[in-house]
Amino acid sequence: MYKSVCQILLFQIEMTINVRLDRRLLVLIHSMGLSCLGGAIFLQILVFTDILQQGYFMAVENNPAILTFEIILTAVAIAYFAYIYLRFIRSIR
């Protein structure tokens, strides 16, 4: 009896730890995704204000590290947006 009670308690503790880790990971993913989307919206506002002020927008990036980082952030933002969109559509049904 004692052994089975201990096993049940250990199982519950392990499940609680797994739920907390999963929740933390989910919060981290949502934080990163929303940050990327927020950054994309902010950059679009900057681009449109520049177009309104000058009539055109020219972006030239010579640093390959920054360019690669921007491309990765854009890919993450697109993937997160698709994930949130599909999750929202599935919740309607």
Protein Blocks (a to p, Z undefined) as FASTA:
>chain_A
ZZmmmmmmmmmmmmmmmmmmmmmmmmmmmmmmmmmmmmmmmmmmmmmmmmmmnopacddd
fblklmmmmmmmmmmmmmmmmmmmmmmmmmmZZ
